[in-house]
Amino acid sequence: MKRDYYEILGVQREASAAEIKTAYRKKALECHPDRNSSHEAEELFKEASEAYEVLSDTQKRQLYDQFGHAGLRNQGFHGFEDVGDIFSHFSDVFEDFFGMGGRRGRSRTGPAAGRDIRYDLEVGFLEAFHGVEKKIEVERQEECARCGGQGYPKGQEPMVCRHCGGKGQLYHSQGFFTISTACAACQGQGRVVKEHCPECRGHGSVARAKKMTVKVPPGVDTGTQLCLRGEGEAGKRGGPPGDLYVVLHVEEDERFQRHGNDLHFQSKIPMAAAALGLEVEVPSPEGLEKLRIPPGAQTGDVLKLAGKGMPSLREKRRGDLHVHLFVQTPKDLSPKQRELLEAFLREGGETLKESSFTKASKKSKKSKGWF
């Protein structure tokens, strides 16, 4: 069973990006393979690197905080295969930390995956309830069709850099570490291109806008992320494209307050209906629902309509609709209504004089909320 990433790096869940980076630097120094050759140290190095990979990436960190390790697995993240993979992935990080590269050569001539993209999408409250399909347009880097993403004209293969022998790095030893610097002659590519593709100017990709449809499932909430595989930016040198993460923002509804999958609604009912107990209709996201008010209902009483709340993304059940009662006192009574209410008081043994309860009520503060 995998350990908690925050525990691995020894940081709090609210840690900043700088604190996470500092914690990883400390762990990497302790168990770096060039400093400690034991199998246990190598496993700790891989574990710390996996934790840093997730917690240093805003999207992966949000996904991990919300769904844990399972959420990352569902998005295709499986950590690192070996130490060489870590050095390749964190080359810039290691240079920033220690001015060093890995023990194994880092050539930038191989395939590289494209960057992931974030797209923020607003959906209405009822759209989040029922689910909806949204049309979006995403600006991204796509593979250059003219050169096939290579960055140079077809048929003109690049030559091996004679300064670094195709490794892209120049190395020299210093104490425990092997320090590497990018080869200036080939800019760390390991290959030298005589002529760049005129379409993409050697980048291997061009900026284009793509229209696509996003299927929003029922029950989403603000912060929900939808992953569209392979819809990110194009990879380099034949590498796979990145992914598109659609981050949802659900509009608030003026009638309902949402707490998880439960909905809350304030229903105003006449004083007589509260006293007698009647059946009333209250709104729900699916239309009007019948609700039985028990006799003697008071302001602040909460009645529940089970299964009438929001759908759940991970379960088949739905949330509940909680109806908060607010008993209305009539204003501008007609002479007949006043006569009936006075008779009601006399029947109950009350007088028309102001009671002590009424005086106390006048001094009380008005409530600012309804649940």
Secondary structure, DSSP 4 states (H G I P E B T S, - for coil): -PPPHHHHHT--TT--HHHHHHHHHHHHHHH-TTT--SHHHHHHHHHHHHHHHHHTSHHHHHHHHHHHHHHHHHTT----SSHHHHHHHTHHHHHHHHS---SS---TTS-BPPPPEEEEEEE-HHHHHH-EEEEEEEEEEEE-TTTTTSSS-TT-PPEEPTTTTTSSEEEEEETTEEEEEE-TTTTTSSEE-SS--TTTTTSSEEEEEEEEEEEE-TT--TT-EEEETT-SPPPBTTPPP--EEEEEEEPP-SS-EEETTEEEEEEEEEHHHHHH--EEEEEETTEEEEEEPPTT--TT-EEEETT-SPBPSSSS-B--EEEEEEEEPP-S--HHHHHHHHHHHHHTT--SSPPHHHHHHHHSPPPS---
